Amino acid sequence: MMRNPVIQGLRDGTPIAMGYFAVAFSLGIIAVKAGLTAPLGFMSSFFTRASAGEYGTYTLIAAGAAWGEIVAMCLVVNLRYMLMSAALSQKIKPGTAWGHRIMMALCITDEVFGISVAYPGYTPPAYTYAAALVSTLFWASGTAMGITAGSLLPETMVAALSMSLYGMFLAIIMPPARKDRNVLRALVASVALSGLAAVAPVTGEWSSGMRTVVLTVVISAAAAWLKPVKEESDGAA
């Protein structure tokens, strides 16, 4: 029997939402340093839904970076969503209105993309909408509650809680770095070049946001050129 895609989307999106809440709470702690209020944090997370993008945005705002640097950073960090949107388009039923196609692309996060492409057959727009709605509400609420807690807790405790987000990034980076030497080399190069750029005669005069954007583009492009990911052959003649 065909399941209601809305109910199934809410069900599949709930575990994602629970994980999002914990991560977003840590983002809220970081957002306090950028001067965001709980309502602003809720709105920014509701329409962004990208941990690395939001972390970079809040950090650059706190550092007084220019808006152009913030926009450039977000574009670079979130370019993967363009590829995900292209992949998800192959799971949309032919004849689906362009409005639904655009909205499904806007709903994409890493996890929502994962369950959407895994949906049997064509993915109904309602399924992606439902999964994105419940996960986004938890994500935005987590950020708002993190900001509220960060505004009320002592500064020493806020500083301690802010370290949880760095722990999350380490948890994301270290496993693939241990399995793939190319990822490890890129990680080491990122740390080394970031430190060098901060003290170099020319790049040292740039803002931290500009250095981050330039290094992200240069290192990722160099890694893709020197060590491209090889596609596995399916054995077809």
C-alpha positions as CSV (number, residue, x, y, z in Angstrom):
1,M,0.0,0.0,0.0
2,M,1.3,3.4,-1.0
3,R,2.3,5.4,2.1
4,N,1.4,9.1,2.5
5,P,4.6,10.9,1.5
6,V,4.0,13.7,4.0
7,I,3.7,11.2,6.9
8,Q,6.7,9.3,5.7
9,G,8.7,12.5,5.3
10,L,7.9,13.6,8.8
11,R,8.9,10.2,10.1
12,D,12.2,10.0,8.3
13,G,13.0,13.6,9.0
14,T,12.5,13.3,12.8
15,P,15.8,11.5,13.6
16,I,17.6,14.1,11.5
17,A,15.8,16.8,13.4
18,M,17.0,15.4,16.7
19,G,20.6,15.5,15.6
20,Y,20.2,18.9,14.1
21,F,19.0,20.4,17.4
22,A,22.1,19.4,19.3
23,V,24.4,20.8,16.6
24,A,22.4,24.0,16.2
25,F,22.5,24.6,20.0
26,S,26.3,24.8,19.7
27,L,25.9,27.2,16.7
28,G,23.7,29.4,18.9
29,I,26.5,29.7,21.4
30,I,28.8,30.9,18.6
31,A,26.1,33.3,17.4
32,V,26.1,35.0,20.8
33,K,29.6,36.3,20.1
34,A,28.3,37.7,16.8
35,G,25.6,39.7,18.7
36,L,22.6,37.8,17.3
37,T,19.4,37.7,19.2
38,A,17.3,34.5,19.5
39,P,14.7,35.7,16.9
40,L,17.5,36.6,14.4
41,G,19.2,33.3,15.1
42,F,16.0,31.4,14.4
43,M,15.5,33.2,11.1
44,S,19.1,32.8,10.0
45,S,19.1,29.1,10.7
46,F,15.6,28.6,9.2
47,F,16.7,30.0,5.9
48,T,20.3,28.8,5.8
49,R,20.4,25.2,7.3
50,A,24.1,24.8,6.8
51,S,26.4,24.2,9.8
52,A,29.6,25.1,8.1
53,G,28.1,28.1,6.4
54,E,26.4,29.4,9.5
55,Y,29.5,28.9,11.6
56,G,31.6,30.8,9.1
57,T,29.0,33.5,8.9
58,Y,28.8,34.0,12.6
59,T,32.5,33.9,13.0
60,L,33.1,36.5,10.3
61,I,30.3,38.8,11.7
62,A,32.0,38.6,15.1
63,A,35.3,39.5,13.4
64,G,33.8,42.5,11.7
65,A,34.2,41.1,8.2
66,A,32.8,42.8,5.1
67,W,29.5,41.6,3.7
68,G,31.2,40.6,0.4
69,E,33.6,38.3,2.3
70,I,30.7,36.7,4.1
71,V,28.7,36.1,0.9
72,A,31.8,34.7,-0.9
73,M,32.5,32.3,2.0
74,C,28.9,31.0,2.0
75,L,29.1,30.4,-1.8
76,V,32.3,28.5,-1.6
77,V,31.3,26.4,1.5
78,N,27.9,25.5,0.1
79,L,28.8,24.8,-3.5
80,R,28.1,21.1,-2.9
81,Y,24.4,21.8,-2.8
82,M,24.5,22.7,-6.5
83,L,25.7,19.1,-7.2
84,M,23.1,17.7,-4.9
85,S,20.4,19.6,-6.6
86,A,21.5,18.3,-10.0
87,A,21.5,14.7,-8.6
88,L,18.1,15.1,-7.0
89,S,16.6,16.4,-10.2
90,Q,17.0,12.9,-11.6
91,K,14.7,11.6,-8.9
92,I,11.9,14.0,-9.7
93,K,9.0,12.7,-11.8
94,P,9.0,14.1,-15.4
95,G,6.3,16.8,-15.8
96,T,6.7,18.1,-12.2
97,A,6.2,21.9,-12.1
98,W,9.3,24.0,-12.0
99,G,8.1,25.6,-8.8
100,H,8.3,22.3,-7.0
101,R,11.7,21.6,-8.5
102,I,13.1,24.9,-7.2
103,M,11.5,24.4,-3.8
104,M,12.9,20.9,-3.5
105,A,16.4,22.2,-4.3
106,L,16.0,24.9,-1.6
107,C,15.0,22.2,0.9
108,I,18.2,20.3,0.5
109,T,20.6,19.7,3.3
110,D,23.1,16.8,3.4
111,E,20.8,14.5,5.3
112,V,17.5,15.5,3.6
113,F,19.2,15.0,0.3
114,G,20.3,11.5,1.4
115,I,16.8,10.3,2.3
116,S,15.3,12.0,-0.7
117,V,17.5,10.2,-3.2
118,A,17.0,7.0,-1.3
119,Y,13.2,7.2,-1.7
120,P,11.9,4.3,-3.8
121,G,11.1,5.4,-7.3
122,Y,10.4,9.1,-8.0
123,T,10.6,11.3,-4.9
124,P,7.4,13.2,-4.3
125,P,7.9,16.9,-3.5
126,A,5.7,16.5,-0.4
127,Y,8.1,14.0,1.0
128,T,11.1,16.3,0.8
129,Y,9.0,19.2,2.0
130,A,7.9,17.3,5.1
131,A,11.4,16.0,6.0
132,A,12.8,19.5,5.5
133,L,10.1,21.2,7.6
134,V,10.5,19.1,10.7
135,S,14.3,19.1,10.5
136,T,14.5,22.9,9.8
137,L,12.2,23.7,12.7
138,F,14.4,21.8,15.1
139,W,17.6,23.3,13.6
140,A,16.3,26.9,13.9
141,S,14.9,26.2,17.4
142,G,18.2,24.8,18.5
143,T,20.0,27.9,17.4
144,A,17.6,30.2,19.1
145,M,17.8,28.2,22.4
146,G,21.6,28.2,22.1
147,I,21.6,31.9,21.8
148,T,19.2,32.2,24.8
149,A,21.4,30.0,26.9
150,G,24.5,31.7,25.8
151,S,23.1,35.1,26.8
152,L,22.2,33.9,30.3
153,L,25.1,31.6,31.2
154,P,28.4,32.9,32.6
155,E,31.0,33.8,30.1
156,T,33.3,30.9,31.2
157,M,30.5,28.4,30.6
158,V,29.7,29.9,27.2
159,A,33.4,29.6,26.2
160,A,33.3,25.9,27.2
161,L,30.1,25.2,25.3
162,S,31.4,26.9,22.2
163,M,34.1,24.2,22.0
164,S,31.5,21.6,21.3
165,L,31.1,22.8,17.7
166,Y,34.9,22.4,17.2
167,G,34.5,18.9,18.5
168,M,31.8,18.2,15.9
169,F,34.0,19.4,13.1
170,L,36.8,17.2,14.3
171,A,34.4,14.2,14.4
172,I,33.5,15.0,10.8
173,I,37.1,15.5,9.6
174,M,39.1,12.8,11.4
175,P,37.4,9.6,10.2
176,P,37.9,10.3,6.5
177,A,41.4,11.7,7.2
178,R,42.4,8.4,8.8
179,K,41.0,6.4,5.9
180,D,42.2,8.5,3.0
181,R,45.8,9.9,2.9
182,N,44.8,12.5,0.4
183,V,42.2,13.9,2.8
184,L,44.8,13.9,5.5
185,R,47.3,15.8,3.3
186,A,44.7,18.4,2.4
187,L,43.9,18.8,6.1
188,V,47.5,19.3,7.1
189,A,48.0,21.7,4.2
190,S,45.0,23.7,5.3
191,V,46.3,24.1,8.8
192,A,49.8,24.9,7.7
193,L,48.9,27.4,5.0
194,S,46.3,29.0,7.2
195,G,49.0,29.7,9.8
196,L,51.5,30.9,7.1
197,A,49.0,33.2,5.5
198,A,48.2,34.8,8.8
199,V,51.9,36.0,9.2
200,A,52.9,36.4,5.5
201,P,53.7,40.0,4.4
202,V,50.7,40.3,2.0
203,T,48.1,37.8,3.1
204,G,48.7,38.8,6.7
205,E,47.2,42.1,6.0
206,W,44.0,40.5,4.7
207,S,41.0,39.9,7.0
208,S,40.6,36.4,8.4
209,G,37.5,36.0,6.2
210,M,39.3,36.8,3.0
211,R,42.1,34.4,3.9
212,T,39.5,31.7,4.6
213,V,37.8,32.2,1.2
214,V,41.0,32.2,-0.8
215,L,42.6,29.3,0.9
216,T,39.4,27.2,0.6
217,V,39.3,27.8,-3.1
218,V,43.0,27.2,-3.7
219,I,43.4,24.1,-1.5
220,S,40.2,22.4,-2.8
221,A,41.1,23.2,-6.4
222,A,44.7,21.9,-6.0
223,A,43.4,18.7,-4.3
224,A,40.9,18.1,-7.0
225,W,43.5,18.6,-9.7
226,L,46.3,16.6,-8.1
227,K,44.3,13.8,-6.6
228,P,40.9,13.6,-8.4
229,V,38.4,11.1,-7.1
230,K,38.3,8.1,-9.4
231,E,34.8,6.8,-10.4
232,E,34.3,3.1,-9.8
233,S,33.8,1.1,-13.0
234,D,30.6,-0.8,-13.1
235,G,32.1,-3.4,-15.3
236,A,30.0,-2.6,-18.3
237,A,31.6,-3.2,-21.7
